Structure formats: C-alpha cells, structure tokens
Amino acid sequence: MIKYFTFMVLTYFVQGEQTTHNILFPSYDACSYSKAAMYAIMENQHDSVLIHCKGTQVASNELVRPKPRPDKLYQ
C-alpha cells in the first residue's frame, strides 16, 4: 500500500493576527490520528484554532515490486 506525505495545516490567531504552520506526517492516517491531541493543546492557549490534513502526491514509502519472471523457467 502506498502512503503519501501529508501536511497538518494548523491555523490560529494571536492578538488578531492569523498564524499558520505546516507539520509534515508520513501518511494521512498519522495526521488524522494526531489532530485531536494537537487541538486539545492549542485550544487552551488560543481562541480560534483550525486544523486540517492536506495530502500531497509524494510517496512516503517505496512500492515493492515483484522480480520479473525469467524468460525460460527450466532448460
């Protein structure tokens, strides 16, 4: 299964100024799993916190391909 790098886009406001950070994860699942914990940390310190996961098209793992069959099996 191919997994793709995913950014957690974290947006919050400090004294009315918007601040955005991108945190890189190796997969969408890893990003989604971390959203609740990140939100719990950030909501205590900032009024408005927005978090979402944005996927990329760059694979984070290698696809394992089978070796090609030889032309002649037994001679």
C-alpha positions in Angstrom: 0.0 0.0 0.0 1.4 3.3 -1.0 1.3 6.1 1.6 1.7 9.8 0.8 3.2 12.6 2.8 0.5 14.7 4.4 0.7 18.2 6.0 -1.2 19.1 9.1 -2.2 22.7 8.5 -2.5 24.4 11.9 -4.1 27.9 11.8 -4.7 30.1 14.9 -4.9 33.7 15.9 -2.5 35.6 18.2 -3.8 39.1 19.1 -5.9 39.2 16.0 -3.1 38.1 13.6 -3.5 34.8 11.8 -0.6 32.4 12.1 -0.3 29.2 10.0 2.1 26.3 10.5 2.5 23.2 8.4 3.6 20.0 10.1 4.7 17.0 7.9 3.4 13.5 8.5 4.3 10.3 6.7 0.6 9.5 6.0 -2.9 10.9 6.1 -3.8 8.4 8.9 -0.9 9.6 11.1 -2.0 13.2 10.6 -5.7 12.4 11.3 -4.7 10.5 14.5 -2.7 13.5 15.8 -5.4 16.1 15.1 -7.3 15.7 18.4 -4.2 15.8 20.5 -3.0 18.9 18.8 -6.3 20.6 19.0 -6.5 19.9 22.8 -3.1 21.5 23.3 -3.8 24.6 21.1 -7.4 25.4 22.2 -6.3 26.2 25.8 -3.8 28.8 24.5 -5.7 30.4 21.6 -9.3 31.5 20.9 -9.8 30.2 17.3 -7.9 27.1 16.2 -8.4 25.4 12.8 -6.7 22.1 11.9 -6.9 20.0 8.8 -4.8 17.5 6.9 -3.7 18.2 3.3 -2.3 15.3 1.3 0.5 15.5 -1.2 1.3 13.4 -4.3 4.7 12.4 -3.0 5.0 8.8 -1.8 6.5 8.4 1.7 7.3 4.7 1.2 8.6 2.7 -1.6 6.4 0.4 -3.6 7.8 -3.1 -3.5 7.6 -4.7 -7.0 8.0 -8.4 -7.6 11.0 -9.6 -9.6 10.3 -10.2 -13.2 10.0 -13.9 -14.3 12.8 -15.4 -16.3 12.1 -15.9 -20.0 12.8 -19.7 -19.7 11.9 -21.4 -16.5 13.7 -24.8 -16.9 16.0 -25.7 -19.7 
